Amino acid sequence: MDFRYSDEQLGLQETLQRFIARDYTFEQRRTFMQGAHGYSEAAWQQYAELGLLGLPLPEQYGGLGGSATDVMVVMEQFGRALMLEPYLTCVVLCGGLLRDLASPAQCAQVLPGVCEGKTKLALAAHESRGGYDLAAIATVAQRERSGWVVSGRKHVVLDAPGADLFLVAARTAGSPGDESGISLFLVAKDAAGLVMEPYATQSGSRAADLAFERVTLPAQALIGTAGAALPAIERAVDEACAALCAEALGAAAALNEATLAYLKSRKQFGVPIGMFQALQHRMADMYVAEEQLRSMAIVAAAHAREADAAVRTRTVAAAKAYVGGAARFIGQQAVQLHGGMGVVDEHIVSHYFKRLSMIEMSFGDSDHFLARFSDSLLAASS
């Protein structure tokens, strides 16, 4: 199998690289972080003009019908530039979830706005007592008259402050932990009874906790079939994890380049510290980890939309578990090799380190995905 990017993908990569060099330097990024939503609205509109926002979405709704490998090209560059915009949550996670679960009428209502950069989405699925378990949902949606009433709380809803619509996972039957009985609802940010508590994350983006205090929704707010949303949510999260692996690859590669440049320029005893054999060995280990990370990111992208849920879960879990450990290793080594410069806010190394740490924890840390991989192997052998 040929794992090289196609000519079209290489062209997309070059376009993004030119955009980053011109409009998304490190200093510009630090300015974007101070905005109300923690990113650049102007950059978001440029992504729409470049077709990035519709890249993985169906053509009949204004998208390009791209593959997970196409998304990998974009996310790798996002990682290199530490781009702050909610591409992962809005386009890959929520856009993919609507693509797979929503009716044609619902897709036609929402997805064209996503492709045009006019509508931003965020997924409200995780709860404080559930940890990373997507089935541990206690938020309740009760059928009343001709609609639904949602009550409960969601925690660490990524990119929530800038979202226009939320995809909310709520239980319409069963108890927390049951895989059946979970439904998905489309909720506007200004819905009566929705209370948001926003905050900044360690890597500079924004998140929020959401409280649903008897939020009344129309019947058409239900996405898909009542009680059957969990498989689609898990599929969307797997696809998002594959995209995160690509983002980690971009950040790790850029961090290795920055570290090597520092070792060549920083001098002690009259020579560059990169001449010291012990540091050369550590740098070599970082590059080996990057290449292994690249391999796992490719594997994750190749299986991100695998129809067989067991194969997809096992493959993506293995990739995310390895990528998390490799990202942590590269980040820690880079900080140590830079010394005090590696942790100051004015230096990009500290921002790479924080973002790689956030990626390792997103949707589940390495231990969580290692356990998922182990459980999948046991299930396959029984």
C-alpha positions, -999 to +999 in steps of 0.1 A: +000+000+000+012+035-009+011+057+022+024+088+004+001+118-001-015+123-035-007+153-057-040+169-046-031+164-009+004+178-014-012+208-030-035+213+000-005+209+023+014+236+004-015+259+005-018+256+042+019+261+047+018+294+027-012+305+047+005+298+080+037+315+070+018+346+060-012+349+084-006+325+113+029+331+128+035+324+165+031+361+175-002+363+156-013+332+173-006+347+207-028+377+197-056+353+186-055+336+220-066+369+237-099+371+216-133+364+231-134+328+218-096+322+218-092+320+180-093+341+148-127+346+132-109+359+101-088+327+098-120+307+102-135+325+072-104+318+052-107+281+060-142+283+045-129+300+014-102+273+010-128+246+013-113+231+046-146+234+065-164+212+040-135+188+034-149+157+051-186+166+046-209+153+018-209+172-015-247+176-015-245+199+015-216+220+002-188+198+012-160+181-007-166+145+004-129+141+015-114+111+033-099+108+067-065+110+050-075+144+036-083+154+072-049+141+083-032+165+059-051+195+074-046+184+110-009+178+106-005+214+096-028+226+124-004+208+148+026+224+133+012+259+136-007+253+169-038+266+152-066+275+177-097+273+156-124+247+164-118+226+133-116+193+152-147+198+172-169+216+147-160+199+114-144+165+122-163+155+153-198+172+150-198+175+113-190+138+110-216+129+136-243+147+117-231+132+084-235+097+098-266+101+121-288+130+110-316+129+084-311+145+050-334+173+061-314+180+093-281+178+073-295+203+048-304+226+077-270+226+094-241+214+073-242+241+046-237+267+073-207+247+087-191+245+052-196+283+048-181+291+082-214+306+094-224+278+119-201+264+146-209+232+164-197+216+197-204+182+212-218+181+247-213+144+257-190+139+287-201+143+323-182+146+355-190+112+370-185+094+337-149+102+330-141+091+295-170+067+293-194+079+266-222+056+279-220+071+315-247+097+307-271+109+334-285+139+316-321+131+309-344+140+280-381+135+287-408+135+261-434+161+269-463+170+246-449+175+211-412+178+221-385+171+247-373+186+280-335+182+287-321+184+322-286+177+334-250+189+332-221+185+308-184+191+315-154+202+294-174+209+263-145+218+239-149+251+220-183+257+236-180+295+240-179+301+203-205+275+192-238+283+177-253+249+182-247+220+205-250+183+199-262+171+233-261+134+243-290+127+267-306+096+281-342+088+269-342+054+285-321+032+308-295+041+334-260+056+333-237+031+318-263+014+296-252+014+260-288+017+248-312+046+256-288+074+246-301+100+221-286+131+205-303+165+203-296+197+185-297+227+210-292+263+201-268+283+223-295+308+233-320+281+243-340+291+275-326+272+305-291+266+290-264+281+313-227+282+302-196+285+324-167+292+300-130+289+308-097+287+290-078+254+285-041+249+291-033+250+254-050+283+248-084+273+234-118+276+252-142+251+268-172+253+291-194+234+315-231+234+305-261+232+327-295+223+311-323+235+334-354+220+318-345+231+283-375+226+261-368+214+225-391+207+196-396+171+183-373+178+153-344+185+176-339+148+180-310+136+157-316+101+143-335+074+163-343+079+199-321+057+222-297+046+194-271+074+192-242+058+211-226+039+181-226+070+160-211+091+188-184+064+193-176+064+156-173+102+155-150+102+185-128+075+169-126+097+138-117+127+160-090+107+178-075+098+144-074+135+136-058+142+169-030+117+161-023+137+129-023+170+149+002+154+174+024+144+145+026+179+132+033+194+166+059+167+174+077+172+141+078+210+145+090+206+181+118+183+170+129+208+144+129+236+170+149+215+194+175+205+169+179+242+158+184+251+195+210+224+200+229+238+170+228+274+182+232+272+220+268+270+230+286+259+262+324+256+266+328+273+232+309+246+212+272+240+203+256+218+229+244+196+200+280+183+197+276+165+231+270+128+224+245+124+252+223+151+237+227+136+202+213+103+215+183+120+231+176+139+199+178+106+179+153+090+203+129+119+197+132+115+159+126+077+163+095+085+184+083+110+157+086+084+129+067+058+150+041+084+157+038+091+120+032+054+113+004+052+139-012+084+127-014+069+092-029+036+105-055+056+125-065+077+094-067+045+073-092+029+098-110+061+110-141+053+090-139+015+091-174+000+089-165-028+113-168-011+147-146-036+165-117-033+140-120+005+141-121+007+179-091-016+183-070+002+157-078+037+167-073+028+204-039+014+197-029+045+177-042+069+203-025+050+232+009+050+214+006+086+201-002+099+236+029+083+250+052+094+221+038+129+223+045+131+260+080+118+256+089+142+228+074+172+247+093+163+279+126+158+261+122+191+243+115+210+274+145+195+292+169+201+263+158+237+261+163+242+298+145+272+313+137+285+278+114+255+274+088+267+298+085+304+292+053+317+275+073+338+250+089+307+235+069+284+212+083+252+228+062+256+259+031+260+237+039+228+218+044+210+251+011+221+265-008+212+233+008+178+231-002+172+268-037+182+260-039+159+230-027+130+252-056+136+275-083+144+249-112+118+248-091+096+270-055+093+281-031+066+270-041+042+299-078+046+288-071+037+252-047+009+262-076-006+282-099-002+253-074-020+230-070-048+255-108-052+259-112-053+221-086-080+218-103-101+245-137-096+228-123-107+195-108-138+209-139-149+229 
